[in-house]
Amino acid sequence: MTHSDQLLLVDGRHRHFFVNPAGVECDFYTFSSCPGAVAIGEAMEAHTWFLGYGWRMAFCNRCGQHMGWYYEAVSALKRPVAFWGILVAHLKTVENAAQGE
């Protein structure tokens, strides 16, 4: 889980759309924090969508569902140092959450 006050501009945008090497469309927002997710595995730079960042898969820390990615700067000089890319399909508005969606 995260909140809109944690939205983070990356490359001048909050929302990003990319197609991965397997042809899967990935529509996601970038956040500075996402306490409801956990990053798994070693950071990889291959196929990164953000130059200067390695990525790891991000999963829900309750149910284990894939939520997006965690990006870590390769250089200590890069800002932000890290951020989360959470898929739009896995975000809930406060209204939807109250309705149990």
Biopython code that builds the backbone (N, CA, C, O; Angstrom):
import numpy as np
from Bio.PDB.StructureBuilder import StructureBuilder

atoms = [
    (1, "MET", "N", (0.834, -1.164, 0.000)),
    (1, "MET", "CA", (0.000, 0.000, 0.000)),
    (1, "MET", "C", (0.889, 1.241, 0.000)),
    (1, "MET", "O", (1.956, 1.266, 0.613)),
    (2, "THR", "N", (0.425, 2.254, -0.695)),
    (2, "THR", "CA", (1.076, 3.560, -0.696)),
    (2, "THR", "C", (-0.010, 4.609, -0.798)),
    (2, "THR", "O", (-1.197, 4.282, -0.802)),
    (3, "HIS", "N", (0.382, 5.842, -0.880)),
    (3, "HIS", "CA", (-0.592, 6.926, -0.893)),
    (3, "HIS", "C", (-0.167, 7.974, -1.916)),
    (3, "HIS", "O", (1.018, 8.099, -2.227)),
    (4, "SER", "N", (-1.127, 8.723, -2.435)),
    (4, "SER", "CA", (-0.836, 9.710, -3.476)),
    (4, "SER", "C", (0.161, 10.774, -3.030)),
    (4, "SER", "O", (0.831, 11.370, -3.874)),
    (5, "ASP", "N", (0.277, 11.030, -1.727)),
    (5, "ASP", "CA", (1.263, 12.016, -1.289)),
    (5, "ASP", "C", (2.699, 11.493, -1.426)),
    (5, "ASP", "O", (3.654, 12.231, -1.181)),
    (6, "GLN", "N", (2.851, 10.228, -1.814)),
    (6, "GLN", "CA", (4.166, 9.633, -2.042)),
    (6, "GLN", "C", (4.532, 9.586, -3.532)),
    (6, "GLN", "O", (5.592, 9.074, -3.892)),
    (7, "LEU", "N", (3.649, 10.126, -4.406)),
    (7, "LEU", "CA", (3.960, 10.174, -5.832)),
    (7, "LEU", "C", (5.274, 10.918, -6.045)),
    (7, "LEU", "O", (5.557, 11.907, -5.367)),
    (8, "LEU", "N", (6.066, 10.436, -6.986)),
    (8, "LEU", "CA", (7.394, 10.982, -7.223)),
    (8, "LEU", "C", (7.592, 11.218, -8.721)),
    (8, "LEU", "O", (7.360, 10.324, -9.534)),
    (9, "LEU", "N", (8.017, 12.420, -9.072)),
    (9, "LEU", "CA", (8.344, 12.693, -10.470)),
    (9, "LEU", "C", (9.638, 11.977, -10.839)),
    (9, "LEU", "O", (10.666, 12.159, -10.187)),
    (10, "VAL", "N", (9.580, 11.173, -11.877)),
    (10, "VAL", "CA", (10.762, 10.509, -12.426)),
    (10, "VAL", "C", (10.735, 10.789, -13.924)),
    (10, "VAL", "O", (9.746, 10.510, -14.602)),
    (11, "ASP", "N", (11.819, 11.338, -14.425)),
    (11, "ASP", "CA", (11.880, 11.763, -15.826)),
    (11, "ASP", "C", (10.734, 12.724, -16.163)),
    (11, "ASP", "O", (10.209, 12.713, -17.276)),
    (12, "GLY", "N", (10.358, 13.546, -15.191)),
    (12, "GLY", "CA", (9.345, 14.580, -15.403)),
    (12, "GLY", "C", (7.901, 14.134, -15.339)),
    (12, "GLY", "O", (6.999, 14.917, -15.636)),
    (13, "ARG", "N", (7.662, 12.877, -14.951)),
    (13, "ARG", "CA", (6.281, 12.358, -14.905)),
    (13, "ARG", "C", (6.070, 11.502, -13.668)),
    (13, "ARG", "O", (7.013, 10.958, -13.095)),
    (14, "HIS", "N", (4.802, 11.396, -13.271)),
    (14, "HIS", "CA", (4.408, 10.446, -12.219)),
    (14, "HIS", "C", (3.976, 9.115, -12.838)),
    (14, "HIS", "O", (4.227, 8.048, -12.277)),
    (15, "ARG", "N", (3.325, 9.194, -13.998)),
    (15, "ARG", "CA", (2.785, 7.999, -14.650)),
    (15, "ARG", "C", (3.645, 7.645, -15.863)),
    (15, "ARG", "O", (4.051, 8.513, -16.635)),
    (16, "HIS", "N", (3.910, 6.347, -16.006)),
    (16, "HIS", "CA", (4.796, 5.865, -17.067)),
    (16, "HIS", "C", (4.136, 4.684, -17.790)),
    (16, "HIS", "O", (3.377, 3.921, -17.192)),
    (17, "PHE", "N", (4.431, 4.553, -19.054)),
    (17, "PHE", "CA", (3.908, 3.446, -19.860)),
    (17, "PHE", "C", (5.041, 2.903, -20.714)),
    (17, "PHE", "O", (5.646, 3.628, -21.504)),
    (18, "PHE", "N", (5.320, 1.618, -20.544)),
    (18, "PHE", "CA", (6.360, 0.948, -21.307)),
    (18, "PHE", "C", (5.856, -0.427, -21.727)),
    (18, "PHE", "O", (4.888, -0.945, -21.170)),
    (19, "VAL", "N", (6.521, -1.004, -22.711)),
    (19, "VAL", "CA", (6.250, -2.378, -23.126)),
    (19, "VAL", "C", (7.517, -3.168, -22.840)),
    (19, "VAL", "O", (8.602, -2.801, -23.292)),
    (20, "ASN", "N", (7.375, -4.270, -22.079)),
    (20, "ASN", "CA", (8.575, -5.045, -21.716)),
    (20, "ASN", "C", (9.024, -5.919, -22.894)),
    (20, "ASN", "O", (8.308, -6.018, -23.890)),
    (21, "PRO", "N", (10.188, -6.549, -22.794)),
    (21, "PRO", "CA", (10.706, -7.361, -23.909)),
    (21, "PRO", "C", (9.776, -8.501, -24.337)),
    (21, "PRO", "O", (9.875, -8.982, -25.466)),
    (22, "ALA", "N", (8.879, -8.937, -23.453)),
    (22, "ALA", "CA", (7.934, -10.002, -23.803)),
    (22, "ALA", "C", (6.675, -9.447, -24.467)),
    (22, "ALA", "O", (5.774, -10.207, -24.824)),
    (23, "GLY", "N", (6.610, -8.113, -24.636)),
    (23, "GLY", "CA", (5.451, -7.497, -25.279)),
    (23, "GLY", "C", (4.327, -7.132, -24.324)),
    (23, "GLY", "O", (3.248, -6.741, -24.770)),
    (24, "VAL", "N", (4.551, -7.249, -23.024)),
    (24, "VAL", "CA", (3.527, -6.935, -22.029)),
    (24, "VAL", "C", (3.540, -5.429, -21.757)),
    (24, "VAL", "O", (4.590, -4.850, -21.475)),
    (25, "GLU", "N", (2.357, -4.800, -21.845)),
    (25, "GLU", "CA", (2.229, -3.375, -21.570)),
    (25, "GLU", "C", (2.250, -3.133, -20.070)),
    (25, "GLU", "O", (1.552, -3.814, -19.318)),
    (26, "CYS", "N", (3.044, -2.168, -19.632)),
    (26, "CYS", "CA", (3.206, -1.860, -18.213)),
    (26, "CYS", "C", (2.895, -0.388, -17.979)),
    (26, "CYS", "O", (3.653, 0.489, -18.392)),
    (27, "ASP", "N", (1.785, -0.128, -17.320)),
    (27, "ASP", "CA", (1.302, 1.214, -17.008)),
    (27, "ASP", "C", (1.425, 1.378, -15.500)),
    (27, "ASP", "O", (0.773, 0.653, -14.747)),
    (28, "PHE", "N", (2.252, 2.321, -15.045)),
    (28, "PHE", "CA", (2.503, 2.425, -13.609)),
    (28, "PHE", "C", (2.814, 3.851, -13.174)),
    (28, "PHE", "O", (3.180, 4.707, -13.978)),
    (29, "TYR", "N", (2.656, 4.073, -11.878)),
    (29, "TYR", "CA", (3.013, 5.329, -11.230)),
    (29, "TYR", "C", (4.296, 5.124, -10.431)),
    (29, "TYR", "O", (4.591, 4.016, -9.984)),
    (30, "THR", "N", (5.054, 6.206, -10.256)),
    (30, "THR", "CA", (6.263, 6.131, -9.446)),
    (30, "THR", "C", (6.018, 6.804, -8.092)),
    (30, "THR", "O", (5.432, 7.883, -8.004)),
    (31, "PHE", "N", (6.485, 6.127, -7.046)),
    (31, "PHE", "CA", (6.292, 6.559, -5.664)),
    (31, "PHE", "C", (7.632, 6.560, -4.929)),
    (31, "PHE", "O", (8.517, 5.755, -5.220)),
    (32, "SER", "N", (7.762, 7.473, -3.979)),
    (32, "SER", "CA", (8.972, 7.506, -3.161)),
    (32, "SER", "C", (8.953, 6.423, -2.093)),
    (32, "SER", "O", (10.004, 5.994, -1.616)),
    (33, "SER", "N", (7.759, 5.983, -1.722)),
    (33, "SER", "CA", (7.617, 4.978, -0.669)),
    (33, "SER", "C", (6.430, 4.082, -0.978)),
    (33, "SER", "O", (5.427, 4.528, -1.535)),
    (34, "CYS", "N", (6.553, 2.822, -0.613)),
    (34, "CYS", "CA", (5.443, 1.877, -0.782)),
    (34, "CYS", "C", (5.561, 0.808, 0.301)),
    (34, "CYS", "O", (6.029, -0.299, 0.036)),
    (35, "PRO", "N", (5.131, 1.144, 1.538)),
    (35, "PRO", "CA", (5.277, 0.208, 2.653)),
    (35, "PRO", "C", (4.531, -1.113, 2.469)),
    (35, "PRO", "O", (4.832, -2.086, 3.161)),
    (36, "GLY", "N", (3.566, -1.166, 1.552)),
    (36, "GLY", "CA", (2.815, -2.394, 1.331)),
    (36, "GLY", "C", (3.485, -3.363, 0.382)),
    (36, "GLY", "O", (2.934, -4.423, 0.084)),
    (37, "ALA", "N", (4.681, -3.010, -0.104)),
    (37, "ALA", "CA", (5.380, -3.871, -1.066)),
    (37, "ALA", "C", (6.756, -4.238, -0.545)),
    (37, "ALA", "O", (7.331, -3.553, 0.302)),
    (38, "VAL", "N", (7.262, -5.328, -1.070)),
    (38, "VAL", "CA", (8.611, -5.782, -0.746)),
    (38, "VAL", "C", (9.331, -6.077, -2.063)),
    (38, "VAL", "O", (8.746, -6.652, -2.981)),
    (39, "ALA", "N", (10.597, -5.681, -2.148)),
    (39, "ALA", "CA", (11.414, -5.925, -3.344)),
    (39, "ALA", "C", (12.166, -7.234, -3.164)),
    (39, "ALA", "O", (12.747, -7.483, -2.108)),
    (40, "ILE", "N", (12.155, -8.071, -4.197)),
    (40, "ILE", "CA", (12.763, -9.400, -4.143)),
    (40, "ILE", "C", (13.845, -9.518, -5.215)),
    (40, "ILE", "O", (13.704, -8.991, -6.318)),
    (41, "GLY", "N", (14.915, -10.210, -4.876)),
    (41, "GLY", "CA", (15.966, -10.519, -5.837)),
    (41, "GLY", "C", (17.048, -9.465, -5.896)),
    (41, "GLY", "O", (17.005, -8.452, -5.197)),
    (42, "GLU", "N", (18.014, -9.732, -6.747)),
    (42, "GLU", "CA", (19.130, -8.810, -6.969)),
    (42, "GLU", "C", (18.714, -7.770, -8.003)),
    (42, "GLU", "O", (18.010, -8.092, -8.960)),
    (43, "ALA", "N", (19.142, -6.532, -7.814)),
    (43, "ALA", "CA", (18.854, -5.473, -8.781)),
    (43, "ALA", "C", (19.540, -5.788, -10.108)),
    (43, "ALA", "O", (20.696, -6.210, -10.138)),
    (44, "MET", "N", (18.808, -5.577, -11.206)),
    (44, "MET", "CA", (19.331, -5.819, -12.547)),
    (44, "MET", "C", (19.245, -4.538, -13.357)),
    (44, "MET", "O", (18.271, -3.793, -13.248)),
    (45, "GLU", "N", (20.255, -4.282, -14.162)),
    (45, "GLU", "CA", (20.222, -3.113, -15.045)),
    (45, "GLU", "C", (19.696, -3.473, -16.435)),
    (45, "GLU", "O", (19.284, -2.588, -17.185)),
    (46, "ALA", "N", (19.705, -4.758, -16.786)),
    (46, "ALA", "CA", (19.223, -5.188, -18.098)),
    (46, "ALA", "C", (17.759, -4.799, -18.275)),
    (46, "ALA", "O", (16.942, -5.011, -17.379)),
    (47, "HIS", "N", (17.434, -4.234, -19.423)),
    (47, "HIS", "CA", (16.069, -3.855, -19.794)),
    (47, "HIS", "C", (15.456, -2.819, -18.854)),
    (47, "HIS", "O", (14.232, -2.733, -18.759)),
    (48, "THR", "N", (16.275, -2.033, -18.160)),
    (48, "THR", "CA", (15.711, -1.004, -17.292)),
    (48, "THR", "C", (15.026, 0.069, -18.129)),
    (48, "THR", "O", (15.463, 0.370, -19.240)),
    (49, "TRP", "N", (13.969, 0.634, -17.603)),
    (49, "TRP", "CA", (13.279, 1.721, -18.280)),
    (49, "TRP", "C", (13.810, 3.077, -17.824)),
    (49, "TRP", "O", (13.436, 4.111, -18.376)),
    (50, "PHE", "N", (14.681, 3.072, -16.818)),
    (50, "PHE", "CA", (15.217, 4.317, -16.278)),
    (50, "PHE", "C", (16.740, 4.232, -16.249)),
    (50, "PHE", "O", (17.314, 3.522, -15.424)),
    (51, "LEU", "N", (17.379, 4.951, -17.143)),
    (51, "LEU", "CA", (18.829, 4.949, -17.263)),
    (51, "LEU", "C", (19.466, 5.299, -15.924)),
    (51, "LEU", "O", (19.089, 6.280, -15.283)),
    (52, "GLY", "N", (20.432, 4.492, -15.510)),
    (52, "GLY", "CA", (21.123, 4.729, -14.248)),
    (52, "GLY", "C", (20.497, 4.030, -13.056)),
    (52, "GLY", "O", (20.926, 4.223, -11.918)),
    (53, "TYR", "N", (19.467, 3.205, -13.321)),
    (53, "TYR", "CA", (18.779, 2.482, -12.246)),
    (53, "TYR", "C", (18.716, 0.988, -12.538)),
    (53, "TYR", "O", (18.464, 0.574, -13.670)),
    (54, "GLY", "N", (18.944, 0.197, -11.518)),
    (54, "GLY", "CA", (18.687, -1.230, -11.570)),
    (54, "GLY", "C", (17.291, -1.457, -11.001)),
    (54, "GLY", "O", (16.770, -0.603, -10.283)),
    (55, "TRP", "N", (16.690, -2.583, -11.309)),
    (55, "TRP", "CA", (15.335, -2.855, -10.834)),
    (55, "TRP", "C", (15.225, -4.245, -10.223)),
    (55, "TRP", "O", (15.966, -5.169, -10.559)),
    (56, "ARG", "N", (14.275, -4.347, -9.319)),
    (56, "ARG", "CA", (13.900, -5.626, -8.719)),
    (56, "ARG", "C", (12.385, -5.731, -8.764)),
    (56, "ARG", "O", (11.691, -4.715, -8.786)),
    (57, "MET", "N", (11.879, -6.926, -8.777)),
    (57, "MET", "CA", (10.431, -7.139, -8.756)),
    (57, "MET", "C", (9.880, -6.716, -7.398)),
    (57, "MET", "O", (10.524, -6.913, -6.367)),
    (58, "ALA", "N", (8.687, -6.134, -7.407)),
    (58, "ALA", "CA", (8.019, -5.728, -6.171)),
    (58, "ALA", "C", (6.734, -6.543, -6.018)),
    (58, "ALA", "O", (5.953, -6.684, -6.959)),
    (59, "PHE", "N", (6.537, -7.065, -4.829)),
    (59, "PHE", "CA", (5.376, -7.897, -4.532)),
    (59, "PHE", "C", (4.644, -7.360, -3.311)),
    (59, "PHE", "O", (5.244, -6.726, -2.443)),
    (60, "CYS", "N", (3.346, -7.621, -3.252)),
    (60, "CYS", "CA", (2.542, -7.256, -2.086)),
    (60, "CYS", "C", (3.080, -8.034, -0.886)),
    (60, "CYS", "O", (3.276, -9.247, -0.961)),
    (61, "ASN", "N", (3.316, -7.326, 0.217)),
    (61, "ASN", "CA", (3.862, -8.032, 1.376)),
    (61, "ASN", "C", (2.807, -8.818, 2.142)),
    (61, "ASN", "O", (3.139, -9.501, 3.111)),
    (62, "ARG", "N", (1.545, -8.737, 1.730)),
    (62, "ARG", "CA", (0.488, -9.551, 2.367)),
    (62, "ARG", "C", (0.150, -10.795, 1.554)),
    (62, "ARG", "O", (0.133, -11.908, 2.080)),
    (63, "CYS", "N", (-0.124, -10.590, 0.244)),
    (63, "CYS", "CA", (-0.597, -11.723, -0.567)),
    (63, "CYS", "C", (0.447, -12.268, -1.535)),
    (63, "CYS", "O", (0.266, -13.356, -2.082)),
    (64, "GLY", "N", (1.542, -11.530, -1.758)),
    (64, "GLY", "CA", (2.595, -11.995, -2.652)),
    (64, "GLY", "C", (2.381, -11.688, -4.119)),
    (64, "GLY", "O", (3.190, -12.108, -4.947)),
    (65, "GLN", "N", (1.314, -10.965, -4.480)),
    (65, "GLN", "CA", (1.037, -10.645, -5.879)),
    (65, "GLN", "C", (2.056, -9.633, -6.409)),
    (65, "GLN", "O", (2.476, -8.725, -5.692)),
    (66, "HIS", "N", (2.449, -9.805, -7.684)),
    (66, "HIS", "CA", (3.363, -8.857, -8.322)),
    (66, "HIS", "C", (2.688, -7.492, -8.401)),
    (66, "HIS", "O", (1.586, -7.368, -8.936)),
    (67, "MET", "N", (3.358, -6.461, -7.861)),
    (67, "MET", "CA", (2.801, -5.107, -7.816)),
    (67, "MET", "C", (3.519, -4.151, -8.763)),
    (67, "MET", "O", (2.962, -3.125, -9.153)),
    (68, "GLY", "N", (4.757, -4.486, -9.133)),
    (68, "GLY", "CA", (5.539, -3.588, -9.971)),
    (68, "GLY", "C", (7.019, -3.825, -9.754)),
    (68, "GLY", "O", (7.482, -4.966, -9.757)),
    (69, "TRP", "N", (7.777, -2.720, -9.561)),
    (69, "TRP", "CA", (9.224, -2.809, -9.482)),
    (69, "TRP", "C", (9.774, -1.810, -8.472)),
    (69, "TRP", "O", (9.155, -0.787, -8.179)),
    (70, "TYR", "N", (10.933, -2.128, -7.959)),
    (70, "TYR", "CA", (11.675, -1.221, -7.090)),
    (70, "TYR", "C", (12.951, -0.857, -7.831)),
    (70, "TYR", "O", (13.703, -1.739, -8.246)),
    (71, "TYR", "N", (13.197, 0.424, -7.999)),
    (71, "TYR", "CA", (14.353, 0.914, -8.741)),
    (71, "TYR", "C", (15.378, 1.500, -7.789)),
    (71, "TYR", "O", (15.044, 2.261, -6.880)),
    (72, "GLU", "N", (16.651, 1.127, -8.014)),
    (72, "GLU", "CA", (17.750, 1.601, -7.188)),
    (72, "GLU", "C", (18.811, 2.233, -8.075)),
    (72, "GLU", "O", (19.192, 1.672, -9.102)),
    (73, "ALA", "N", (19.288, 3.411, -7.666)),
    (73, "ALA", "CA", (20.324, 4.100, -8.432)),
    (73, "ALA", "C", (21.597, 3.265, -8.471)),
    (73, "ALA", "O", (21.986, 2.668, -7.467)),
    (74, "VAL", "N", (22.238, 3.226, -9.625)),
    (74, "VAL", "CA", (23.492, 2.512, -9.788)),
    (74, "VAL", "C", (24.637, 3.338, -9.203)),
    (74, "VAL", "O", (25.603, 2.787, -8.677)),
    (75, "SER", "N", (24.521, 4.650, -9.298)),
    (75, "SER", "CA", (25.540, 5.573, -8.785)),
    (75, "SER", "C", (25.021, 6.268, -7.525)),
    (75, "SER", "O", (23.836, 6.589, -7.430)),
    (76, "ALA", "N", (25.903, 6.496, -6.572)),
    (76, "ALA", "CA", (25.520, 7.197, -5.339)),
    (76, "ALA", "C", (25.150, 8.649, -5.618)),
    (76, "ALA", "O", (24.539, 9.300, -4.771)),
    (77, "LEU", "N", (25.506, 9.161, -6.779)),
    (77, "LEU", "CA", (25.210, 10.546, -7.134)),
    (77, "LEU", "C", (23.833, 10.724, -7.772)),
    (77, "LEU", "O", (23.349, 11.850, -7.890)),
    (78, "LYS", "N", (23.207, 9.643, -8.176)),
    (78, "LYS", "CA", (21.919, 9.685, -8.876)),
    (78, "LYS", "C", (20.797, 10.030, -7.902)),
    (78, "LYS", "O", (20.784, 9.532, -6.776)),
    (79, "ARG", "N", (19.862, 10.871, -8.319)),
    (79, "ARG", "CA", (18.701, 11.217, -7.514)),
    (79, "ARG", "C", (17.446, 11.017, -8.323)),
    (79, "ARG", "O", (17.429, 11.395, -9.495)),
    (80, "PRO", "N", (16.406, 10.453, -7.779)),
    (80, "PRO", "CA", (16.345, 9.918, -6.424)),
    (80, "PRO", "C", (17.211, 8.660, -6.296)),
    (80, "PRO", "O", (17.554, 8.028, -7.295)),
    (81, "VAL", "N", (17.553, 8.312, -5.073)),
    (81, "VAL", "CA", (18.384, 7.137, -4.820)),
    (81, "VAL", "C", (17.599, 5.859, -5.133)),
    (81, "VAL", "O", (18.164, 4.880, -5.619)),
    (82, "ALA", "N", (16.303, 5.880, -4.851)),
    (82, "ALA", "CA", (15.446, 4.715, -5.097)),
    (82, "ALA", "C", (13.998, 5.175, -5.230)),
    (82, "ALA", "O", (13.624, 6.241, -4.739)),
    (83, "PHE", "N", (13.191, 4.358, -5.901)),
    (83, "PHE", "CA", (11.754, 4.630, -6.007)),
    (83, "PHE", "C", (11.022, 3.354, -6.408)),
    (83, "PHE", "O", (11.632, 2.378, -6.844)),
    (84, "TRP", "N", (9.718, 3.383, -6.252)),
    (84, "TRP", "CA", (8.847, 2.252, -6.589)),
    (84, "TRP", "C", (8.061, 2.576, -7.846)),
    (84, "TRP", "O", (7.634, 3.716, -8.028)),
    (85, "GLY", "N", (7.863, 1.598, -8.713)),
    (85, "GLY", "CA", (6.970, 1.698, -9.860)),
    (85, "GLY", "C", (5.832, 0.720, -9.625)),
    (85, "GLY", "O", (6.015, -0.490, -9.753)),
    (86, "ILE", "N", (4.649, 1.240, -9.281)),
    (86, "ILE", "CA", (3.514, 0.380, -8.934)),
    (86, "ILE", "C", (2.478, 0.414, -10.060)),
    (86, "ILE", "O", (2.011, 1.481, -10.458)),
    (87, "LEU", "N", (2.133, -0.764, -10.560)),
    (87, "LEU", "CA", (1.210, -0.896, -11.681)),
    (87, "LEU", "C", (-0.151, -0.277, -11.357)),
    (87, "LEU", "O", (-0.697, -0.476, -10.272)),
    (88, "VAL", "N", (-0.686, 0.477, -12.320)),
    (88, "VAL", "CA", (-1.981, 1.132, -12.155)),
    (88, "VAL", "C", (-3.060, 0.115, -11.805)),
    (88, "VAL", "O", (-3.927, 0.398, -10.978)),
    (89, "ALA", "N", (-3.019, -1.045, -12.412)),
    (89, "ALA", "CA", (-4.036, -2.076, -12.169)),
    (89, "ALA", "C", (-4.078, -2.538, -10.715)),
    (89, "ALA", "O", (-5.068, -3.130, -10.284)),
    (90, "HIS", "N", (-3.015, -2.275, -9.953)),
    (90, "HIS", "CA", (-2.956, -2.723, -8.562)),
    (90, "HIS", "C", (-3.168, -1.600, -7.557)),
    (90, "HIS", "O", (-3.056, -1.806, -6.349)),
    (91, "LEU", "N", (-3.473, -0.411, -8.067)),
    (91, "LEU", "CA", (-3.735, 0.717, -7.179)),
    (91, "LEU", "C", (-5.226, 0.813, -6.913)),
    (91, "LEU", "O", (-6.047, 0.558, -7.794)),
    (92, "LYS", "N", (-5.559, 1.178, -5.708)),
    (92, "LYS", "CA", (-6.952, 1.371, -5.325)),
    (92, "LYS", "C", (-7.127, 2.787, -4.831)),
    (92, "LYS", "O", (-6.274, 3.317, -4.119)),
    (93, "THR", "N", (-8.230, 3.395, -5.206)),
    (93, "THR", "CA", (-8.546, 4.703, -4.635)),
    (93, "THR", "C", (-9.154, 4.474, -3.266)),
    (93, "THR", "O", (-9.585, 3.362, -2.963)),
    (94, "VAL", "N", (-9.197, 5.489, -2.442)),
    (94, "VAL", "CA", (-9.799, 5.371, -1.121)),
    (94, "VAL", "C", (-11.254, 4.947, -1.261)),
    (94, "VAL", "O", (-11.743, 4.140, -0.471)),
    (95, "GLU", "N", (-11.948, 5.481, -2.255)),
    (95, "GLU", "CA", (-13.346, 5.133, -2.487)),
    (95, "GLU", "C", (-13.496, 3.656, -2.816)),
    (95, "GLU", "O", (-14.374, 2.991, -2.265)),
    (96, "ASN", "N", (-12.653, 3.125, -3.709)),
    (96, "ASN", "CA", (-12.711, 1.698, -4.068)),
    (96, "ASN", "C", (-12.386, 0.823, -2.871)),
    (96, "ASN", "O", (-13.033, -0.203, -2.661)),
    (97, "ALA", "N", (-11.402, 1.210, -2.091)),
    (97, "ALA", "CA", (-11.025, 0.417, -0.922)),
    (97, "ALA", "C", (-12.168, 0.358, 0.085)),
    (97, "ALA", "O", (-12.391, -0.677, 0.712)),
    (98, "ALA", "N", (-12.892, 1.466, 0.244)),
    (98, "ALA", "CA", (-14.014, 1.495, 1.176)),
    (98, "ALA", "C", (-15.143, 0.584, 0.719)),
    (98, "ALA", "O", (-15.917, 0.085, 1.536)),
    (99, "GLN", "N", (-15.233, 0.370, -0.582)),
    (99, "GLN", "CA", (-16.271, -0.494, -1.146)),
    (99, "GLN", "C", (-15.810, -1.956, -1.217)),
    (99, "GLN", "O", (-16.572, -2.828, -1.633)),
    (100, "GLY", "N", (-14.572, -2.219, -0.813)),
    (100, "GLY", "CA", (-14.066, -3.584, -0.812)),
    (100, "GLY", "C", (-13.572, -4.077, -2.151)),
    (100, "GLY", "O", (-13.402, -5.281, -2.341)),
    (101, "GLU", "N", (-13.337, -3.163, -3.094)),
    (101, "GLU", "CA", (-12.849, -3.559, -4.425)),
    (101, "GLU", "C", (-11.377, -3.832, -4.404)),
    (101, "GLU", "O", (-10.798, -4.177, -5.435)),
]
sb = StructureBuilder()
sb.init_structure("model")
sb.init_model(0)
sb.init_chain("A")
sb.init_seg("    ")
for serial, (resi, resn, name, xyz) in enumerate(atoms, 1):
    if name == "N":
        sb.init_residue(resn, " ", resi, " ")
    sb.init_atom(name, np.array(xyz, "f"), 0.0, 1.0, " ", f" {name:<3s}", serial, name[0])
structure = sb.get_structure()
